[in-house]
Amino acid sequence: MHPISPRPFRPFVLATLTALTILGAGPLAAAPPEQIVDRMLDAMGGKNGWEETRFVHFTFAGRRSHWWDRYTGRYRVEGKMPDGKAYVVLQDLKTKKGTAYLEGEKQEGEPAAELLELSYGVWVNDTYWLLMPYKLRDPGVKLATDGEVAIDGTTYDKIAVSFEQVGLTPGDHYWAFINRQTGLMDRWAFLLESAKPDDAPSVWLWQGWQRYGGILLAPHRVQVGGERKLELGELSVAPIADAVFESPAPVAAP
């Protein structure tokens, strides 16, 4: 769970009114965290919008490219190893089995197993950087209200996120800052399970929310208090040809 591109979209008035109807006249900060997260999911396209999104394609920080069929678990990732050698992995995420290629040559035995493990790990990491808000209601995710926070004139509901032995690093901790006006997550903070006791959470802005098909995604990440940026490029939820998941040949431009 490591902190692994538009059509105009409707204002968030409906989501806001729905939340107020559910919660009554009291402040949103008093709501259970599940209700706050559900309001966010409604603003992002709702349960139906997410469930109807079958395909996801994106690049992660210019390092690697992902193609994912959410319905079947078919998955393709390609990138470069630290030594510059190019790899392509075609994998079934349900079984974690697949085929791996290095510099165009099919790998066998331990080299193949290592690439398949790498593939699954980067899928977990990179898709979490892209899709974390959609995963807050997954089984094994624990939510807690961590108060109301005002930052630069904007009020946020701060939701603490932890895990019940799910994912590759269940000791990670996250905080989602959900904009009370728009319902969207404008920033997150995280402490990985590998953090030292005196480490401070790393805080990043989620910017550029746009509509892709029936859902909203944000392609830009900017570190708060630092100079780092991370781009999730080539965002698309358009259908992906079967050949992309079946052949290591270069993927044709859409």
C-alpha positions as CSV (number, residue, x, y, z in Angstrom):
1,M,0.0,0.0,0.0
2,H,2.9,2.2,-0.6
3,P,2.2,5.7,-1.7
4,I,2.3,3.5,-4.6
5,S,-5.5,12.8,-17.8
6,P,-11.9,16.2,-19.3
7,R,-15.4,17.1,-19.7
8,P,-17.0,19.7,-17.6
9,F,-18.5,18.2,-14.5
10,R,-21.5,19.1,-12.5
11,P,-21.1,21.3,-9.4
12,F,-21.1,19.4,-6.1
13,V,-24.3,21.0,-4.9
14,L,-26.2,17.7,-5.1
15,A,-23.6,15.8,-3.0
16,T,-23.5,18.6,-0.5
17,L,-27.3,18.7,-0.1
18,T,-27.4,14.9,0.1
19,A,-24.8,15.0,2.9
20,L,-26.7,17.7,4.8
21,T,-30.0,15.8,4.4
22,I,-28.3,12.7,6.0
23,L,-26.6,14.6,8.7
24,G,-29.2,17.1,9.6
25,A,-28.3,20.5,10.8
26,G,-25.2,19.5,12.7
27,P,-21.6,20.2,11.4
28,L,-20.1,17.7,9.0
29,A,-17.2,17.2,11.3
30,A,-19.5,15.5,13.7
31,A,-20.5,12.9,11.1
32,P,-19.1,9.3,11.2
33,P,-16.0,9.0,8.9
34,E,-17.9,6.5,6.7
35,Q,-20.5,9.2,5.8
36,I,-17.8,11.8,5.0
37,V,-16.0,9.3,2.8
38,D,-19.3,8.3,1.1
39,R,-20.0,11.9,0.4
40,M,-16.6,12.2,-1.2
41,L,-17.2,9.1,-3.4
42,D,-20.5,10.6,-4.5
43,A,-18.7,13.8,-5.6
44,M,-16.2,11.7,-7.5
45,G,-18.8,9.8,-9.5
46,G,-20.5,7.5,-7.0
47,K,-20.4,3.8,-6.6
48,N,-21.9,3.2,-10.1
49,G,-19.4,5.4,-11.8
50,W,-16.5,3.5,-10.2
51,E,-18.0,0.0,-10.8
52,E,-18.6,0.9,-14.4
53,T,-15.0,1.9,-14.9
54,R,-13.5,-1.2,-16.4
55,F,-10.2,-0.1,-17.9
56,V,-7.5,2.2,-16.4
57,H,-4.3,3.3,-18.2
58,F,-1.7,5.7,-16.8
59,T,2.0,6.4,-16.4
60,F,3.6,6.8,-13.1
61,A,6.1,9.7,-12.6
62,G,7.4,9.0,-16.1
63,R,9.0,5.7,-14.8
64,R,6.5,3.1,-16.0
65,S,3.2,2.6,-17.8
66,H,0.2,0.6,-16.6
67,W,-2.8,-1.0,-18.4
68,W,-5.4,-2.6,-16.2
69,D,-8.7,-4.5,-16.9
70,R,-10.4,-4.2,-13.5
71,Y,-13.1,-6.7,-14.4
72,T,-10.8,-9.6,-15.4
73,G,-7.6,-8.8,-13.5
74,R,-5.6,-8.6,-16.7
75,Y,-2.7,-6.3,-16.3
76,R,0.3,-5.0,-18.2
77,V,3.2,-2.9,-16.9
78,E,6.3,-1.8,-18.7
79,G,9.3,0.3,-17.7
80,K,13.0,0.1,-17.1
81,M,15.1,-1.6,-14.5
82,P,17.7,0.4,-12.5
83,D,20.4,-0.7,-15.1
84,G,18.3,0.7,-17.9
85,K,17.0,-2.6,-19.3
86,A,13.4,-2.5,-20.5
87,Y,10.8,-4.9,-19.1
88,V,7.3,-5.8,-20.0
89,V,5.1,-8.0,-17.7
90,L,1.7,-9.4,-18.6
91,Q,0.0,-10.6,-15.5
92,D,-3.2,-12.0,-14.0
93,L,-3.6,-10.0,-10.8
94,K,-6.0,-12.6,-9.4
95,T,-3.4,-15.4,-9.5
96,K,-0.3,-13.2,-9.8
97,K,0.9,-15.5,-12.6
98,G,2.0,-14.3,-16.0
99,T,4.8,-13.8,-18.4
100,A,7.8,-11.4,-18.1
101,Y,10.1,-10.0,-20.8
102,L,13.4,-8.3,-20.4
103,E,14.9,-6.5,-23.4
104,G,12.3,-8.4,-25.5
105,E,13.3,-11.8,-24.3
106,K,10.9,-14.0,-22.4
107,Q,12.2,-14.8,-18.9
108,E,12.0,-18.1,-17.1
109,G,12.6,-19.4,-13.6
110,E,13.8,-17.0,-10.9
111,P,14.3,-14.0,-13.3
112,A,10.6,-14.3,-14.3
113,A,9.5,-14.7,-10.7
114,E,11.3,-11.6,-9.7
115,L,9.7,-9.5,-12.5
116,L,6.3,-10.8,-11.6
117,E,6.8,-9.9,-8.0
118,L,8.0,-6.4,-9.1
119,S,5.0,-6.1,-11.4
120,Y,2.5,-6.8,-8.6
121,G,4.3,-4.5,-6.2
122,V,4.3,-1.5,-8.5
123,W,0.7,-2.1,-9.3
124,V,-0.2,-1.9,-5.6
125,N,2.0,1.2,-5.1
126,D,1.1,3.2,-8.3
127,T,-2.6,2.5,-8.3
128,Y,-2.8,3.6,-4.7
129,W,-1.2,7.0,-5.7
130,L,-3.9,7.3,-8.3
131,L,-7.0,5.8,-6.8
132,M,-6.6,5.9,-3.0
133,P,-10.0,7.8,-2.4
134,Y,-11.9,5.0,-4.2
135,K,-10.3,2.4,-1.9
136,L,-11.3,3.9,1.4
137,R,-14.3,1.6,1.7
138,D,-12.5,-1.6,0.8
139,P,-12.6,-4.5,3.2
140,G,-9.9,-4.2,5.9
141,V,-9.7,-0.4,5.8
142,K,-10.3,1.3,9.1
143,L,-11.5,4.9,9.2
144,A,-11.5,7.3,12.1
145,T,-12.4,11.0,12.3
146,D,-9.4,13.1,13.2
147,G,-11.1,16.4,13.5
148,E,-11.7,19.5,11.5
149,V,-8.7,21.3,9.9
150,A,-8.6,24.8,8.4
151,I,-5.8,25.4,5.9
152,D,-5.4,28.6,3.9
153,G,-9.1,29.4,4.4
154,T,-10.4,26.0,3.4
155,T,-12.1,23.7,5.9
156,Y,-11.2,20.0,5.8
157,D,-12.6,16.9,7.4
158,K,-9.4,14.9,8.4
159,I,-9.9,11.1,8.2
160,A,-7.3,8.8,9.6
161,V,-6.8,5.6,7.6
162,S,-5.3,2.3,8.8
163,F,-5.5,-1.3,7.8
164,E,-6.4,-4.7,9.2
165,Q,-3.7,-6.9,7.8
166,V,-4.5,-6.1,4.2
167,G,-2.1,-5.0,1.4
168,L,1.6,-5.4,1.2
169,T,2.4,-2.9,4.0
170,P,-0.5,-3.0,6.5
171,G,1.5,-0.9,9.0
172,D,1.2,2.2,6.8
173,H,-1.0,5.1,8.1
174,Y,-2.7,7.7,6.0
175,W,-4.7,10.9,6.6
176,A,-7.2,12.1,4.0
177,F,-8.0,15.8,4.0
178,I,-11.5,16.1,2.4
179,N,-12.6,19.5,1.3
180,R,-15.9,20.2,3.0
181,Q,-17.1,22.5,0.2
182,T,-16.3,20.3,-2.8
183,G,-16.3,16.9,-1.1
184,L,-12.9,16.1,-2.8
185,M,-9.7,15.0,-1.2
186,D,-7.3,17.9,-1.8
187,R,-4.3,16.4,0.1
188,W,-3.1,13.3,1.9
189,A,-0.5,12.7,4.5
190,F,1.2,9.3,5.2
191,L,3.6,7.5,7.5
192,L,4.9,4.2,6.1
193,E,5.4,1.2,8.3
194,S,9.1,1.6,7.7
195,A,9.1,5.2,9.2
196,K,11.3,6.0,12.2
197,P,9.6,7.0,15.5
198,D,10.6,10.7,15.0
199,D,9.6,10.9,11.3
200,A,6.9,13.4,10.4
201,P,4.1,12.5,7.9
202,S,4.8,13.3,4.3
203,V,2.1,15.6,3.0
204,W,1.1,15.9,-0.7
205,L,-1.5,17.9,-2.6
206,W,-3.8,16.2,-5.0
207,Q,-4.4,18.6,-7.8
208,G,-6.2,18.9,-11.1
209,W,-9.4,16.9,-10.5
210,Q,-11.0,16.2,-13.9
211,R,-13.6,13.9,-15.3
212,Y,-12.6,10.7,-17.1
213,G,-15.6,8.7,-18.2
214,G,-17.9,8.5,-15.2
215,I,-15.3,9.3,-12.5
216,L,-13.0,12.0,-11.3
217,L,-9.2,11.6,-11.1
218,A,-6.5,14.0,-10.1
219,P,-3.2,13.7,-12.1
220,H,-0.9,16.0,-10.2
221,R,0.8,15.5,-6.8
222,V,2.9,18.2,-5.2
223,Q,4.8,17.7,-1.9
224,V,4.0,20.2,0.8
225,G,7.1,21.8,2.3
226,G,9.3,20.3,-0.4
227,E,10.1,20.6,-4.1
228,R,9.0,17.2,-5.3
229,K,6.2,16.7,-7.9
230,L,4.7,13.5,-9.2
231,E,2.7,13.3,-12.4
232,L,0.2,10.5,-13.3
233,G,0.2,11.0,-17.1
234,E,-1.7,9.6,-20.0
235,L,-4.8,9.0,-17.8
236,S,-7.5,7.2,-19.7
237,V,-10.4,4.9,-18.9
238,A,-11.1,4.1,-22.5
239,P,-11.3,0.4,-23.7
240,I,-8.0,-1.4,-24.0
241,A,-7.5,-3.9,-26.8
242,D,-7.0,-7.6,-25.9
243,A,-3.6,-7.6,-27.6
244,V,-2.2,-5.2,-25.0
245,F,-2.6,-7.9,-22.3
246,E,-1.6,-10.8,-24.5
247,S,1.5,-9.6,-26.4
248,P,4.7,-7.9,-25.3
249,A,4.8,-5.9,-28.6
250,P,4.8,-2.1,-28.2
251,V,1.4,-0.7,-27.6
252,A,0.0,1.3,-30.5
253,A,-0.9,4.9,-29.8
254,P,-4.7,5.3,-29.4
